[in-house]
Amino acid sequence: MSTQMVPMHSPEGASSSNTTFGSKRFVRFGAFHLDLKKEELYKDGARVKLQGKVYQALVALLQKAGEVVKREDLRMQLWPLDTHVNYDANVNTTVNKLRQVLGDSADQSAFVDTVPRQGYSFIAKVEFVDRPVAAQAPQPSKLSAVAAFQDRAASLFRTAFLSKWLTAGALALLIASMLFGAALVLYAHR
């Protein structure tokens, strides 16, 4: 398989390092696809806002999907040695922002798993593709068809029930109006 270089940009926009990645332009996982050329993330075809460091963390984890990316390796890839920041807090914050973007959580990970005292692992199935896959509507199952039928039946029942009460109320109002009118006519003739 041939490889291509994917630039990882620093916040200033200058290329800070190069990493080897697959020859495919898109990386697909779950409902997401990542456009490596444009450095954009999409969920079900809609663009998802992704900050620079969060993008870099995602790429670093995708490059070693299924493997543990050590916190120190992630830190070195995201911040040069001459950067003066609280690395531990920044790595935690960046991974938490990534989880938030992906709708993931540390407790029930679907994408990014924390490996205690080691680092992080991208655990979802990853596919490298030439073009983004259009979002597909979920195929209805027999169970969902039954549930849809039950919902329609319940809705019709509610409508019929409400219709009966509405009809009965209108009939009672008509009878009351006729009786009131008759009482007024009798009263007026006295």
Protein Blocks (a to p, Z undefined) as FASTA:
>chain_A
ZZdddddddfkopafbdcdddfbfbdcehjbccdfklopaceehiacdddfklmmmmmmm
mmmgoiacdfklmmmmmpcfklccdfklmmmmmmmmmmmmnopafklcckbccdehkbcc
dfbdcdddfbdcddddddddfklmmmmmmmmmmmmmmmmmmmmmmmmmmmmmmmmmmmmm
mmmmmmmmZZ
